């Protein structure tokens, strides 16, 4: 079942969306908004880790490795 969920996620797009969220969280957000963005980023991290570690997806497809 997990594989089906991951198979339906465009991992390259998710990578771009994660980068966009990181830039948004640098803006002035209320504490509640900041916490919500942080939570979504943690969820994306977990999805990406699972895709690489369990499903064997290439880490370059999943992660933006140029960001430090």
Number of C-alpha atoms within 10 A of each C-alpha: 6 10 11 8 9 15 12 8 11 11 19 14 12 17 18 13 14 20 15 11 14 13 10 13 15 9 9 9 12 9 9 9 12 15 13 13 18 15 12 13 17 13 12 17 16 11 18 22 17 16 21 16 12 11 14 10 15 11 14 12 17 21 20 14 9 6 6 4
